[in-house]
Amino acid sequence: MKNWIKLAVLSAAMAIAFGAQAADIAVLHNGFTIRHERRQVIGQITRLYPDNTSGSFVDVPTADIDHFEKDLTPAAPASTPVTTFAPAAAPQVTPKLIAPSPKKTQNLNELINSISDQHKIDPDLINSVIHAESGFNPRAVSPKGARGLMQLMPQTASQLGVANSFDPNANVEGGTKYLRELLERYNFDLVKALAAYNAGPQRVQQYHGVPPYYETRAYVARIVRDFNRKKLAQKKAAEAERKAAEKAARKAKAVKTAARKTASSQPPAASDSLRQASR
């Protein structure tokens, strides 16, 4: 766990340094984020549009949104086409069904927790990778042919023993196993492991680090930022819980102290007064 937090914090500066663009990010109370080009408030729902062309949107209860902030992911160069060599490539368009039903979300969280524990990887990291790869859509297919929650290419899936990439259990198991292998390969350098997951280990080796591809750099920055945000939200929640517990303890102590003072200040009972008088 310490390795994850340390690596993520050290990588945060790199994630921020990639530049900025006009899009915004909706930060939810649970730490998750949704990137969007524009938004519209409809009653108690905020409709988020991932882009201005496809008409796709995500409806989120306004009460679930903590705040909005600018997206620091760099914009793709207009004159340079994006090149992908990814064995596990993220789709460029956020799927319409990015927000699954609460029941499915709970089942997916349980699945991620179980598999991440098996492979000794922080479940928040797996969540962040799935968020970037497929938007939590188990039926997602990228233009390059990557499939499922963790966007496994058919060849990669076959090597990992994944028979059906659209099966959430098999996909997350295979993707998490592959990410663990990459982490071990790069001595738990999170940035290199994520770059290799997106662009392929051969490109990381070729460039001795993160390849100079817009998609890969943006991909790494997005996951690092999302993972750091989750950890920061957890830290704030833990601190708030600690303060609330301390406040409750102080209040209980004050009540006990007041009760003792009240008891000591009361006049003696009638029987006590008679006993004192008889003496």
N, C-alpha and C positions, 0 to 999 in steps of 0.2 A: 504493500500500500504506500509506503514511504517513497518508493521509486516512482510511482505514478504521480504523486503530488509534486515531488521535486522536479521531475521531467516536465510536467505540464507548466509549472510556474516558470521554469527556466526558458520554456518555449513561448511563453506569452508575448514577450517582446517581439519575437519573430512574427507571430501571428498579427500583431498590430502594425508591424512595419511594412506589410505588404501593400498598404495604400487604402484608398477609400473610393466609394461610389455613391450614387444617389439613393439606392435602396435603403429601406429601413428594416429593423429586426424587432419583432414583438417578443418581449421576454415574459414568459408565463411565471406564475407563482411557484410552480414545481421545478423551475430551473430550465425548462426546455425553451427553445426559441423557434420562431418561424420567420423566415426572410420573406419580404414582400415589396413590391414596387409601389403599391397604393393600398388604401384601406377605406372602408365605408362602414359607418355605424348604423345598424338596422335594429331598432328597439334595444333589446338586451344582448344582441349579437354584434360582434365586429367581424366584418367580412374582409379577409386578407387576400389580395391578388398577387400571386408569385411573379407574374409578368404582365406586361401590357398588351400582349398579342393573342395568347391562346384562349383567354376567357376562363382559365382555371381559377378557382378560389377555394379558400378554407374558411369555414365559419367557426368562430371561437367565442364562447361566452365572454362578454366584456369583463365580467368580474374575475375571470381567470387570468387576465393580463395585468402584470405588475407595472410595466412601463415599456416605452419604445425607445430605440436608440438607432443611430446610424450604422449601416453595415460597412465594416472596414475591409471587406474582401475586395481585392483589386478588380477593376473592370478589365475585360478581355481586350487586348489591342485590336483596333479596328482593321489594321492592315495585315495582321498575322493570324492565320487560321489556327484554331486550337487543335493540337495533335495529341492523340491518346494512344498510349502503348499499354493500357492497363489490363492486367488480368482480372481486376475487380474495379470497374469504372463506375463513377457516380453518374446517374442520369442528369441531364441539363435542365429538365423541366420538372418541377415539383408535381407529383401525381395528385389528381383530384381527391383521392381517398386517403389523404395524408393523416386524417384524424379518425382512427378506428373507434369502434364502440367501446364504452368503459369495460365491458366484459372481456373483449379481445385484448385491450391494453393490459388488464390485470394478468391474463394468461401469458401474454408476451413478457411482462415483467418477471413473472415467476420462472418462465423458461430461461430468460437471460440470467437471472440470479443463479439458477441451478448450473447452467453451462459455464458461466464465468467462475463460479466457485470450483468447478471441476478442473478448469485450466488455469486457475490462480490469476485471473485478470479482473480488474475493477469493473463491476457491472456498468458503472456510469460511462466508462470508456466504450464498452460495447454499444451502449445506448447511443452515444455520440456518433459512432461509426455508422450505425444503422440509420440514424437521423440524416447524416450526410449522404449515404449511399442510396437509400430508397424512400426516405420520408415515411418509414414504417409501413410501406406497402408491400406485402408478401408476393404480389403478382407483378411487381415492377420489372420491366425489361428495358435496358439501355439501348441506344442506337448501335452500340458495339456488340450487343448480345448478352451482356451480363444480366443475371437473373436473381430475383428474390430479394429478401431483406438485406443481405450483405453483398449483393451484386456479384455473384460468382460467375466467372466465365465458364462455359461448358468444359474446357480442358482442365481448368483449375478444380472445378467441382469433381471431375472424374478422378483426378489425382488424390483428392481428399476423401474419396469414397462416398460422395454425395450423389445418390441416385436421382433424387428429385429436388431441384433447387427451389421449387415453389413450395416445398414443405418447410414451414418455419423452423421446426425442430432440427431437421437435417441441415438447413441452410445456416442457421446460427451456430450450430455445432461445427460445421465445416469452416465457416468464416472465422470463428473464434480460434479454432485450432490453427488455422493458417496465420492469423495475427500473432498468436503465441510463438509459432515457429520463426516469424520474422523478428519478433522482439529478442528472442534468444540469439538469432543470427547477428543482430546488430548490438549485442550486449545491452539490451533494454534501452536503447536510444529510441524514444517514442517517435520523434520526428522522422528519423530514417525508416522506421518500421511502417509508419503511415504512408510515407512517400513510396515505399516499395509495394505496399498493398494497392496503391492507386496506379503507379506507373510501371511496376515490375522491378524485381531485384536487380536485373541486368542494367537498368537505367540508373539506379542508385550507385551501383558499382562503377558505371561508366563516368558519372559526374562526381563521384566521391561525396555524395550527399544528395540533397533534394534536387531533382532535375530542373532545368530552367524552363519548365512548361507552366504556362498560366494555370491550367486546370489542376495540376498537382500541387502547386504552391497554394492556390486558393483552397483546395481540398484539405491540406494539412492545417492551414490557418483556421479554417472553419471548425474542424474537429477539436483542435487545441483550445480555441476560444470557448466552444460549447462545453467541453469537459471542465475547463477552469471555472466557467460560470456555475456549473452544477456544484463543484467543490466549494465555491464561495458561498452559494446559497445554503449548502449544508452547514458550513461553518457559522453563518449568521443565525441559522435556525437553532443550532446547538448552543450558541451564545445566548440567544433569547430565552431558550429553555432553562439554561443555567441561571440567568438573572431572575427569571420567574420563580424558580425553586428557591433561590436565596431570599427573594422578597416574601414568599410564602412562609419561609422559616422565620424570618424576622417578625412577621406579623403574628405568627403563632407564639413566639417568645414574648412579644409585647402583651399579648392577651393573657398569657400565664402570669407575667409580672404584675399586670393590673389586677388580676384576680387575687394574687397573694396580698397586694397592698390593700385591696378592699376588705379582705378577710381580717387582716391585722388591725384595721381601723374601726371595726365594728365593736360596740359596747359588749361587755361580758353577758352571758346568758343569766336568767333569774336564779337558777340553781347555783351558779358560780358566785353570785352576789350574796346569797344566804350563807354559803360556806365561808366566805370571807368575813361576813358580819359575826358569825358564831365564834370566830377566832378572836 
